[in-house]
């Protein structure tokens, strides 16, 4: 309902301009016609000129008043419009900056990990001699160091 209020004010300013202008024009035409109706224009042709002058001058004054009067309202609408555009532009800029400039949350401190006891890697099938502890290949049937059989 109140979106684009600046544009609505500008539209209203135009409508008021035209209403004011048309009212002045109608009044000026009415004034001219009144002169034609009440004066003997055939005998005094100057009244024809006077009636036309009332129409033109009245219309011109009406245009000026409507035009100048609409400045303020139209200008106010334009101001709001520009402010709205600025606000949207700022939001866009902030959104773009926000993606880069805002620092990420600091990583939570890592809980100290219990030291891992290094274990000798044991490939598939390798075996330790039950007597001397020597690491033997999977293919060995007897300990390579002491000859104890793998059981
Ligand atoms: Zn052995």
Backbone and ligand atoms as CSV (ligand in chain L), in Angstrom:
chain,resi,resn,atom,element,x,y,z
A,1,UNK,N,N,0.829,-1.209,0.000
A,1,UNK,CA,C,0.000,0.000,0.000
A,1,UNK,C,C,0.863,1.258,0.000
A,2,UNK,N,N,1.951,1.212,0.759
A,2,UNK,CA,C,2.814,2.388,0.816
A,2,UNK,C,C,4.119,2.173,0.062
A,3,UNK,N,N,4.107,1.167,-0.813
A,3,UNK,CA,C,5.282,0.986,-1.657
A,3,UNK,C,C,5.329,2.096,-2.703
A,4,UNK,N,N,6.519,2.459,-3.103
A,4,UNK,CA,C,6.707,3.475,-4.141
A,4,UNK,C,C,5.917,4.736,-3.822
A,5,UNK,N,N,5.949,5.156,-2.564
A,5,UNK,CA,C,5.173,6.318,-2.141
A,5,UNK,C,C,5.628,7.552,-2.907
A,6,UNK,N,N,6.919,7.595,-3.254
A,6,UNK,CA,C,7.429,8.738,-4.020
A,6,UNK,C,C,6.740,8.846,-5.368
A,7,UNK,N,N,6.592,7.682,-6.041
A,7,UNK,CA,C,5.936,7.685,-7.356
A,7,UNK,C,C,4.478,8.078,-7.215
A,8,UNK,N,N,3.834,7.616,-6.140
A,8,UNK,CA,C,2.423,7.967,-5.938
A,8,UNK,C,C,2.275,9.465,-5.714
A,9,UNK,N,N,3.187,10.052,-4.936
A,9,UNK,CA,C,3.114,11.493,-4.692
A,9,UNK,C,C,3.318,12.251,-5.997
A,10,UNK,N,N,4.240,11.760,-6.824
A,10,UNK,CA,C,4.490,12.427,-8.103
A,10,UNK,C,C,3.265,12.327,-9.011
A,11,UNK,N,N,2.650,11.124,-9.015
A,11,UNK,CA,C,1.426,10.957,-9.819
A,11,UNK,C,C,0.339,11.884,-9.310
A,12,UNK,N,N,0.182,11.953,-7.987
A,12,UNK,CA,C,-0.822,12.844,-7.394
A,12,UNK,C,C,-0.524,14.297,-7.759
A,13,UNK,N,N,0.746,14.662,-7.745
A,13,UNK,CA,C,1.126,16.029,-8.107
A,13,UNK,C,C,0.706,16.334,-9.536
A,14,UNK,N,N,0.889,15.354,-10.441
A,14,UNK,CA,C,0.476,15.565,-11.835
A,14,UNK,C,C,-1.037,15.704,-11.929
A,15,UNK,N,N,-1.744,14.833,-11.188
A,15,UNK,CA,C,-3.216,14.888,-11.224
A,15,UNK,C,C,-3.700,16.245,-10.712
A,16,UNK,N,N,-3.114,16.678,-9.590
A,16,UNK,CA,C,-3.526,17.973,-9.023
A,16,UNK,C,C,-3.183,19.111,-9.980
A,17,UNK,N,N,-2.025,18.978,-10.649
A,17,UNK,CA,C,-1.653,19.998,-11.644
A,17,UNK,C,C,-2.738,20.119,-12.714
A,18,UNK,N,N,-3.121,18.969,-13.268
A,18,UNK,CA,C,-4.107,19.002,-14.363
A,18,UNK,C,C,-5.464,19.482,-13.871
A,19,UNK,N,N,-5.860,19.029,-12.665
A,19,UNK,CA,C,-7.160,19.480,-12.133
A,19,UNK,C,C,-7.143,20.995,-11.954
A,20,UNK,N,N,-6.061,21.505,-11.337
A,20,UNK,CA,C,-5.968,22.953,-11.110
A,20,UNK,C,C,-5.983,23.712,-12.435
A,21,UNK,N,N,-5.194,23.223,-13.378
A,21,UNK,CA,C,-5.075,23.886,-14.673
A,21,UNK,C,C,-6.429,23.893,-15.394
A,22,UNK,N,N,-7.081,22.722,-15.412
A,22,UNK,CA,C,-8.359,22.619,-16.131
A,22,UNK,C,C,-9.412,23.513,-15.474
A,23,UNK,N,N,-9.405,23.562,-14.113
A,23,UNK,CA,C,-10.376,24.435,-13.430
A,23,UNK,C,C,-10.164,25.896,-13.816
A,24,UNK,N,N,-8.902,26.318,-13.869
A,24,UNK,CA,C,-8.610,27.694,-14.269
A,24,UNK,C,C,-9.044,27.930,-15.711
A,25,UNK,N,N,-8.781,26.948,-16.593
A,25,UNK,CA,C,-9.155,27.101,-18.004
A,25,UNK,C,C,-10.672,27.213,-18.134
A,26,UNK,N,N,-11.387,26.326,-17.400
A,26,UNK,CA,C,-12.858,26.383,-17.460
A,26,UNK,C,C,-13.360,27.730,-16.937
A,27,UNK,N,N,-12.748,28.174,-15.849
A,27,UNK,CA,C,-13.138,29.474,-15.286
A,27,UNK,C,C,-12.868,30.594,-16.270
A,28,UNK,N,N,-11.726,30.531,-16.947
A,28,UNK,CA,C,-11.360,31.571,-17.916
A,28,UNK,C,C,-12.308,31.546,-19.107
A,29,UNK,N,N,-12.649,30.316,-19.566
A,29,UNK,CA,C,-13.595,30.207,-20.684
A,29,UNK,C,C,-14.956,30.754,-20.257
A,30,UNK,N,N,-15.340,30.379,-19.021
A,30,UNK,CA,C,-16.620,30.886,-18.507
A,30,UNK,C,C,-16.622,32.402,-18.429
A,31,UNK,N,N,-15.507,32.964,-17.974
A,31,UNK,CA,C,-15.388,34.423,-17.879
A,31,UNK,C,C,-15.504,35.062,-19.247
A,32,UNK,N,N,-14.847,34.472,-20.239
A,32,UNK,CA,C,-14.913,34.984,-21.607
A,32,UNK,C,C,-16.323,34.901,-22.147
A,33,UNK,N,N,-16.973,33.742,-21.924
A,33,UNK,CA,C,-18.343,33.560,-22.420
A,33,UNK,C,C,-19.281,34.563,-21.751
A,34,UNK,N,N,-19.035,34.799,-20.451
A,34,UNK,CA,C,-19.869,35.758,-19.730
A,34,UNK,C,C,-19.755,37.139,-20.354
A,35,UNK,N,N,-18.576,37.496,-20.761
A,35,UNK,CA,C,-18.389,38.799,-21.417
A,35,UNK,C,C,-19.136,38.815,-22.744
A,36,UNK,N,N,-18.992,37.714,-23.509
A,36,UNK,CA,C,-19.700,37.661,-24.798
A,36,UNK,C,C,-21.207,37.762,-24.583
A,37,UNK,N,N,-21.691,37.107,-23.531
A,37,UNK,CA,C,-23.144,37.022,-23.311
A,37,UNK,C,C,-23.726,38.341,-22.810
A,38,UNK,N,N,-22.932,39.048,-22.027
A,38,UNK,CA,C,-23.498,40.242,-21.385
A,38,UNK,C,C,-23.217,41.518,-22.151
A,39,UNK,N,N,-22.245,41.500,-22.990
A,39,UNK,CA,C,-21.889,42.741,-23.690
A,39,UNK,C,C,-22.353,42.663,-25.146
A,40,UNK,N,N,-22.555,43.776,-25.683
A,40,UNK,CA,C,-22.976,43.866,-27.088
A,40,UNK,C,C,-21.735,43.849,-27.968
A,41,UNK,N,N,-21.342,42.659,-28.344
A,41,UNK,CA,C,-20.070,42.497,-29.063
A,41,UNK,C,C,-20.180,42.999,-30.506
A,42,UNK,N,N,-21.417,42.982,-31.036
A,42,UNK,CA,C,-21.539,43.452,-32.417
A,42,UNK,C,C,-21.309,44.960,-32.494
A,43,UNK,N,N,-21.781,45.611,-31.441
A,43,UNK,CA,C,-21.596,47.051,-31.451
A,43,UNK,C,C,-20.215,47.452,-30.967
A,44,UNK,N,N,-19.700,46.698,-29.993
A,44,UNK,CA,C,-18.365,47.018,-29.459
A,44,UNK,C,C,-17.444,45.792,-29.628
A,45,UNK,N,N,-16.819,45.659,-30.785
A,45,UNK,CA,C,-15.968,44.482,-31.050
A,45,UNK,C,C,-14.822,44.328,-30.049
A,46,UNK,N,N,-14.502,45.387,-29.319
A,46,UNK,CA,C,-13.424,45.292,-28.323
A,46,UNK,C,C,-13.767,44.270,-27.243
A,47,UNK,N,N,-15.050,44.032,-26.986
A,47,UNK,CA,C,-15.437,43.051,-25.979
A,47,UNK,C,C,-15.095,41.625,-26.422
A,48,UNK,N,N,-15.076,41.393,-27.741
A,48,UNK,CA,C,-14.650,40.072,-28.241
A,48,UNK,C,C,-13.195,39.841,-27.848
A,49,UNK,N,N,-12.390,40.885,-28.111
A,49,UNK,CA,C,-10.974,40.791,-27.736
A,49,UNK,C,C,-10.825,40.632,-26.232
A,50,UNK,N,N,-11.667,41.354,-25.475
A,50,UNK,CA,C,-11.572,41.270,-24.015
A,50,UNK,C,C,-11.935,39.863,-23.534
A,51,UNK,N,N,-13.000,39.293,-24.140
A,51,UNK,CA,C,-13.401,37.928,-23.750
A,51,UNK,C,C,-12.317,36.912,-24.040
A,52,UNK,N,N,-11.711,37.027,-25.249
A,52,UNK,CA,C,-10.620,36.101,-25.609
A,52,UNK,C,C,-9.427,36.308,-24.675
A,53,UNK,N,N,-9.155,37.590,-24.347
A,53,UNK,CA,C,-8.032,37.901,-23.451
A,53,UNK,C,C,-8.261,37.268,-22.082
A,54,UNK,N,N,-9.493,37.338,-21.580
A,54,UNK,CA,C,-9.809,36.724,-20.279
A,54,UNK,C,C,-9.530,35.224,-20.338
A,55,UNK,N,N,-9.919,34.589,-21.431
A,55,UNK,CA,C,-9.696,33.138,-21.576
A,55,UNK,C,C,-8.201,32.816,-21.578
A,56,UNK,N,N,-7.444,33.561,-22.412
A,56,UNK,CA,C,-6.016,33.261,-22.561
A,56,UNK,C,C,-5.252,33.573,-21.275
A,57,UNK,N,N,-5.501,34.777,-20.736
A,57,UNK,CA,C,-4.774,35.186,-19.531
A,57,UNK,C,C,-5.158,34.277,-18.356
A,58,UNK,N,N,-6.471,34.018,-18.242
A,58,UNK,CA,C,-6.924,33.128,-17.167
A,58,UNK,C,C,-6.307,31.751,-17.291
A,59,UNK,N,N,-6.281,31.226,-18.511
A,59,UNK,CA,C,-5.648,29.909,-18.726
A,59,UNK,C,C,-4.170,29.951,-18.413
A,60,UNK,N,N,-3.515,31.043,-18.835
A,60,UNK,CA,C,-2.069,31.167,-18.586
A,60,UNK,C,C,-1.761,31.265,-17.109
A,61,UNK,N,N,-2.535,32.086,-16.392
A,61,UNK,CA,C,-2.327,32.214,-14.941
A,61,UNK,C,C,-2.595,30.863,-14.264
A,62,UNK,N,N,-3.655,30.196,-14.731
A,62,UNK,CA,C,-3.978,28.876,-14.171
A,62,UNK,C,C,-2.857,27.892,-14.379
A,63,UNK,N,N,-2.263,27.928,-15.577
A,63,UNK,CA,C,-1.147,27.031,-15.851
A,63,UNK,C,C,0.016,27.311,-14.906
A,64,UNK,N,N,0.349,28.609,-14.745
A,64,UNK,CA,C,1.476,28.981,-13.882
A,64,UNK,C,C,1.222,28.540,-12.432
A,65,UNK,N,N,0.015,28.840,-11.939
A,65,UNK,CA,C,-0.297,28.495,-10.543
A,65,UNK,C,C,-0.251,26.974,-10.352
A,66,UNK,N,N,-0.883,26.241,-11.295
A,66,UNK,CA,C,-0.889,24.775,-11.190
A,66,UNK,C,C,0.531,24.220,-11.293
A,67,UNK,N,N,1.308,24.822,-12.198
A,67,UNK,CA,C,2.657,24.337,-12.463
A,67,UNK,C,C,3.551,24.571,-11.240
A,68,UNK,N,N,3.564,25.836,-10.760
A,68,UNK,CA,C,4.417,26.171,-9.622
A,68,UNK,C,C,3.945,25.425,-8.373
A,69,UNK,N,N,2.605,25.346,-8.215
A,69,UNK,CA,C,2.071,24.628,-7.062
A,69,UNK,C,C,2.486,23.171,-7.051
A,70,UNK,N,N,2.613,22.587,-8.233
A,70,UNK,CA,C,2.957,21.162,-8.298
A,70,UNK,C,C,4.439,20.923,-8.036
A,71,UNK,N,N,5.247,22.003,-8.141
A,71,UNK,CA,C,6.687,21.841,-7.894
A,71,UNK,C,C,6.942,21.161,-6.553
A,72,UNK,N,N,6.257,21.700,-5.528
A,72,UNK,CA,C,6.584,21.277,-4.161
A,72,UNK,C,C,6.190,19.820,-3.937
A,73,UNK,N,N,4.972,19.506,-4.367
A,73,UNK,CA,C,4.526,18.131,-4.168
A,73,UNK,C,C,5.334,17.171,-5.035
A,74,UNK,N,N,5.560,17.565,-6.297
A,74,UNK,CA,C,6.327,16.699,-7.190
A,74,UNK,C,C,7.761,16.542,-6.673
A,75,UNK,N,N,8.320,17.679,-6.228
A,75,UNK,CA,C,9.683,17.636,-5.689
A,75,UNK,C,C,9.777,16.749,-4.457
A,76,UNK,N,N,8.747,16.813,-3.622
A,76,UNK,CA,C,8.710,15.976,-2.420
A,76,UNK,C,C,8.662,14.501,-2.820
A,77,UNK,N,N,7.814,14.196,-3.819
A,77,UNK,CA,C,7.735,12.817,-4.312
A,77,UNK,C,C,9.056,12.357,-4.889
A,78,UNK,N,N,9.708,13.286,-5.635
A,78,UNK,CA,C,11.006,12.946,-6.233
A,78,UNK,C,C,12.030,12.672,-5.137
A,79,UNK,N,N,11.973,13.476,-4.080
A,79,UNK,CA,C,12.903,13.326,-2.961
A,79,UNK,C,C,12.741,11.948,-2.319
A,80,UNK,N,N,11.482,11.577,-2.079
A,80,UNK,CA,C,11.208,10.275,-1.467
A,80,UNK,C,C,11.658,9.164,-2.408
A,81,UNK,N,N,11.365,9.349,-3.698
A,81,UNK,CA,C,11.774,8.367,-4.701
A,81,UNK,C,C,13.287,8.157,-4.665
A,82,UNK,N,N,14.032,9.265,-4.686
A,82,UNK,CA,C,15.491,9.182,-4.675
A,82,UNK,C,C,15.982,8.530,-3.393
A,83,UNK,N,N,15.353,8.897,-2.282
A,83,UNK,CA,C,15.748,8.308,-1.002
A,83,UNK,C,C,15.548,6.799,-1.029
A,84,UNK,N,N,14.411,6.410,-1.618
A,84,UNK,CA,C,14.098,4.972,-1.722
A,84,UNK,C,C,15.154,4.260,-2.563
A,85,UNK,N,N,15.505,4.914,-3.700
A,85,UNK,CA,C,16.512,4.321,-4.579
A,85,UNK,C,C,17.844,4.222,-3.834
A,86,UNK,N,N,18.194,5.310,-3.109
A,86,UNK,CA,C,19.440,5.302,-2.347
A,86,UNK,C,C,19.450,4.176,-1.325
A,87,UNK,N,N,18.290,4.014,-0.653
A,87,UNK,CA,C,18.217,3.002,0.394
A,87,UNK,C,C,18.431,1.610,-0.218
A,88,UNK,N,N,17.759,1.363,-1.379
A,88,UNK,CA,C,17.898,0.063,-2.019
A,88,UNK,C,C,19.336,-0.146,-2.496
A,89,UNK,N,N,19.911,0.924,-3.074
A,89,UNK,CA,C,21.287,0.812,-3.561
A,89,UNK,C,C,22.230,0.517,-2.394
A,90,UNK,N,N,22.003,1.239,-1.287
A,90,UNK,CA,C,22.858,1.008,-0.121
A,90,UNK,C,C,22.734,-0.428,0.375
A,91,UNK,N,N,21.490,-0.919,0.362
A,91,UNK,CA,C,21.282,-2.298,0.820
A,91,UNK,C,C,22.027,-3.274,-0.080
A,92,UNK,N,N,21.967,-3.008,-1.395
A,92,UNK,CA,C,22.681,-3.885,-2.334
A,92,UNK,C,C,24.177,-3.844,-2.047
A,93,UNK,N,N,24.707,-2.605,-1.882
A,93,UNK,CA,C,26.146,-2.458,-1.640
A,93,UNK,C,C,26.526,-3.159,-0.344
A,94,UNK,N,N,25.693,-2.942,0.686
A,94,UNK,CA,C,25.997,-3.572,1.976
A,94,UNK,C,C,25.945,-5.092,1.856
A,95,UNK,N,N,24.963,-5.564,1.065
A,95,UNK,CA,C,24.842,-7.017,0.900
A,95,UNK,C,C,26.074,-7.567,0.199
A,96,UNK,N,N,26.555,-6.794,-0.822
A,96,UNK,CA,C,27.742,-7.261,-1.547
A,96,UNK,C,C,28.975,-7.211,-0.645
A,97,UNK,N,N,29.096,-6.101,0.093
A,97,UNK,CA,C,30.242,-5.979,0.997
A,97,UNK,C,C,30.170,-7.040,2.093
A,98,UNK,N,N,28.944,-7.261,2.568
A,98,UNK,CA,C,28.759,-8.203,3.673
A,98,UNK,C,C,29.302,-9.568,3.344
A,99,UNK,N,N,29.177,-9.976,2.059
A,99,UNK,CA,C,29.655,-11.304,1.678
A,99,UNK,C,C,31.160,-11.423,1.777
A,100,UNK,N,N,31.864,-10.256,1.704
A,100,UNK,CA,C,33.327,-10.331,1.683
A,100,UNK,C,C,33.952,-9.737,2.947
A,101,UNK,N,N,33.398,-8.598,3.359
A,101,UNK,CA,C,34.096,-7.846,4.398
A,101,UNK,C,C,33.821,-8.358,5.807
A,102,UNK,N,N,32.634,-8.898,6.036
A,102,UNK,CA,C,32.318,-9.329,7.393
A,102,UNK,C,C,33.165,-10.554,7.740
A,103,UNK,N,N,33.959,-10.428,8.799
A,103,UNK,CA,C,34.838,-11.564,9.118
A,103,UNK,C,C,34.017,-12.766,9.571
A,104,UNK,N,N,34.508,-13.922,9.215
A,104,UNK,CA,C,33.810,-15.136,9.630
A,104,UNK,C,C,33.985,-15.328,11.123
A,105,UNK,N,N,33.082,-16.054,11.674
A,105,UNK,CA,C,33.167,-16.325,13.104
A,105,UNK,C,C,34.463,-17.088,13.379
A,106,UNK,N,N,35.182,-16.664,14.433
A,106,UNK,CA,C,36.425,-17.384,14.716
A,106,UNK,C,C,36.128,-18.856,15.022
A,107,UNK,N,N,36.978,-19.687,14.514
A,107,UNK,CA,C,36.761,-21.116,14.693
A,107,UNK,C,C,36.844,-21.457,16.182
A,108,UNK,N,N,35.979,-22.330,16.588
A,108,UNK,CA,C,35.984,-22.742,17.984
A,108,UNK,C,C,37.321,-23.400,18.314
A,109,UNK,N,N,37.862,-23.096,19.520
A,109,UNK,CA,C,39.159,-23.707,19.870
A,109,UNK,C,C,39.065,-25.227,19.836
A,110,UNK,N,N,40.070,-25.796,19.229
A,110,UNK,CA,C,40.053,-27.254,19.057
A,110,UNK,C,C,40.422,-27.902,20.390
A,111,UNK,N,N,39.604,-28.815,20.816
A,111,UNK,CA,C,39.893,-29.518,22.072
A,111,UNK,C,C,41.183,-30.322,21.912
A,112,UNK,N,N,42.012,-30.257,22.940
A,112,UNK,CA,C,43.274,-31.000,22.823
A,112,UNK,C,C,43.008,-32.493,22.623
A,113,UNK,N,N,43.663,-32.997,21.617
A,113,UNK,CA,C,43.455,-34.408,21.291
A,113,UNK,C,C,44.484,-35.228,22.063
A,114,UNK,N,N,44.029,-36.292,22.623
A,114,UNK,CA,C,44.961,-37.188,23.328
A,114,UNK,C,C,46.034,-37.649,22.357
A,115,UNK,N,N,47.280,-37.546,22.792
A,115,UNK,CA,C,48.352,-37.918,21.863
A,115,UNK,C,C,48.191,-39.355,21.389
A,116,UNK,N,N,48.283,-39.484,20.105
A,116,UNK,CA,C,48.103,-40.812,19.526
A,116,UNK,C,C,49.408,-41.578,19.674
A,117,UNK,N,N,49.327,-42.722,20.282
A,117,UNK,CA,C,50.524,-43.560,20.420
A,117,UNK,C,C,50.868,-44.109,19.042
A,118,UNK,N,N,52.041,-43.703,18.563
A,118,UNK,CA,C,52.370,-44.176,17.218
A,118,UNK,C,C,52.427,-45.708,17.181
A,119,UNK,N,N,51.709,-46.199,16.261
A,119,UNK,CA,C,51.710,-47.647,16.119
A,119,UNK,C,C,52.367,-47.991,14.797
A,120,UNK,N,N,53.098,-49.000,14.819
A,120,UNK,CA,C,53.777,-49.412,13.610
A,120,UNK,C,C,52.726,-49.882,12.619
A,121,UNK,N,N,52.777,-49.314,11.438
A,121,UNK,CA,C,51.776,-49.754,10.478
A,121,UNK,C,C,51.896,-51.251,10.207
A,122,UNK,N,N,50.732,-51.834,10.199
A,122,UNK,CA,C,50.723,-53.280,10.016
A,122,UNK,C,C,49.946,-53.585,8.765
A,123,UNK,N,N,50.675,-53.986,7.733
A,123,UNK,CA,C,50.016,-54.275,6.474
A,123,UNK,C,C,49.229,-55.578,6.599
A,124,UNK,N,N,48.347,-55.751,5.651
A,124,UNK,CA,C,47.462,-56.933,5.672
A,124,UNK,C,C,48.294,-58.223,5.665
A,125,UNK,N,N,48.067,-59.062,6.638
A,125,UNK,CA,C,48.721,-60.377,6.666
A,125,UNK,C,C,50.054,-60.395,7.389
A,126,UNK,N,N,50.586,-59.194,7.688
A,126,UNK,CA,C,51.860,-59.202,8.430
A,126,UNK,C,C,51.626,-59.734,9.843
A,127,UNK,N,N,52.656,-60.337,10.386
A,127,UNK,CA,C,52.480,-60.906,11.725
A,127,UNK,C,C,53.734,-60.682,12.544
A,128,UNK,N,N,53.540,-60.599,13.856
A,128,UNK,CA,C,54.670,-60.404,14.761
A,128,UNK,C,C,55.016,-61.743,15.415
A,129,UNK,N,N,56.280,-61.960,15.431
A,129,UNK,CA,C,56.742,-63.221,16.026
A,129,UNK,C,C,56.394,-63.262,17.509
A,130,UNK,N,N,55.789,-64.359,17.941
A,130,UNK,CA,C,55.374,-64.464,19.340
A,130,UNK,C,C,56.574,-64.641,20.276
A,131,UNK,N,N,57.695,-64.964,19.699
A,131,UNK,CA,C,58.864,-65.184,20.539
A,131,UNK,C,C,59.773,-63.952,20.601
A,132,UNK,N,N,60.117,-63.401,19.427
A,132,UNK,CA,C,61.054,-62.278,19.427
A,132,UNK,C,C,60.397,-60.973,19.058
A,133,UNK,N,N,59.190,-61.029,18.576
A,133,UNK,CA,C,58.478,-59.787,18.258
A,133,UNK,C,C,58.817,-59.216,16.901
A,134,UNK,N,N,59.593,-59.915,16.151
A,134,UNK,CA,C,59.954,-59.407,14.822
A,134,UNK,C,C,58.731,-59.379,13.898
A,135,UNK,N,N,58.692,-58.275,13.100
A,135,UNK,CA,C,57.560,-58.182,12.168
A,135,UNK,C,C,57.913,-58.944,10.903
A,136,UNK,N,N,57.051,-59.881,10.588
A,136,UNK,CA,C,57.328,-60.731,9.434
A,136,UNK,C,C,56.321,-60.473,8.326
A,137,UNK,N,N,56.728,-60.711,7.106
A,137,UNK,CA,C,55.841,-60.568,5.959
A,137,UNK,C,C,54.742,-61.622,6.012
A,138,UNK,N,N,53.677,-61.315,5.286
A,138,UNK,CA,C,52.542,-62.244,5.267
A,138,UNK,C,C,52.960,-63.575,4.668
A,139,UNK,N,N,53.914,-63.511,3.739
A,139,UNK,CA,C,54.268,-64.742,3.039
A,139,UNK,C,C,55.141,-65.669,3.892
A,140,UNK,N,N,55.732,-65.082,4.971
A,140,UNK,CA,C,56.679,-65.898,5.761
A,140,UNK,C,C,55.924,-66.904,6.631
A,141,UNK,N,N,56.358,-68.141,6.577
A,141,UNK,CA,C,55.749,-69.173,7.418
A,141,UNK,C,C,56.464,-69.236,8.771
A,142,UNK,N,N,57.757,-68.833,8.743
A,142,UNK,CA,C,58.564,-68.833,9.958
A,142,UNK,C,C,59.119,-67.444,10.188
A,143,UNK,N,N,59.429,-67.096,11.434
A,143,UNK,CA,C,59.980,-65.787,11.737
A,143,UNK,C,C,61.278,-65.613,10.972
A,144,UNK,N,N,61.398,-64.459,10.363
A,144,UNK,CA,C,62.568,-64.193,9.529
A,144,UNK,C,C,63.819,-64.039,10.397
A,145,UNK,N,N,63.635,-63.724,11.691
A,145,UNK,CA,C,64.804,-63.500,12.540
A,145,UNK,C,C,65.194,-64.765,13.318
A,146,UNK,N,N,64.143,-65.385,13.956
A,146,UNK,CA,C,64.481,-66.465,14.847
A,146,UNK,C,C,63.967,-67.825,14.379
A,147,UNK,N,N,63.185,-67.866,13.352
A,147,UNK,CA,C,62.745,-69.134,12.792
A,147,UNK,C,C,61.557,-69.769,13.495
A,148,UNK,N,N,60.988,-69.024,14.439
A,148,UNK,CA,C,59.812,-69.577,15.116
A,148,UNK,C,C,58.619,-69.644,14.146
A,149,UNK,N,N,57.908,-70.711,14.101
A,149,UNK,CA,C,56.794,-70.802,13.154
A,149,UNK,C,C,55.621,-69.880,13.541
A,150,UNK,N,N,54.987,-69.352,12.521
A,150,UNK,CA,C,53.827,-68.476,12.765
A,150,UNK,C,C,52.629,-69.336,13.093
A,151,UNK,N,N,52.068,-69.107,14.282
A,151,UNK,CA,C,50.901,-69.885,14.668
A,151,UNK,C,C,49.726,-68.962,14.999
L,1,ZN,ZN,ZN,61.203,-64.575,15.925
